Amino acid sequence: MTAEKFETVLDEIRLRQGTRNPVVQLDTAGRTIRGRVGDFVVDRSSRRPHSPFGIVSIEQPGLVPGPLLLVQVADILEDGVREVPARRAALAGSGV
């Protein structure tokens, strides 16, 4: 996946979830990662204005965040960014 495509998909998910740090699922060739997007960094210097590479940090959600994972965007499969559905609806139905 390119950094530009990742950024486009991430912006759509941010709008739907209403937050700068949405919860996503990333699929790479070797593993699937779920968590909250921390930072997304891409080299936009004059040397590489259309760099295909970037790094996204994924935090494990919860009251006490777990370890931070760094994922290179080029390792994410072409359709490997998905929104993780909110759990609130399931909890509301159970009376919690």
Secondary structure as UniProt FT lines:
FT   HELIX           3..17
FT   STRAND          23..28
FT   STRAND          32..42
FT   TURN            46..47
FT   TURN            49..50
FT   STRAND          54..59
FT   STRAND          68..72
FT   HELIX           73..75
FT   STRAND          76..83
FT   HELIX           88..93
FT   TURN            94..95
//
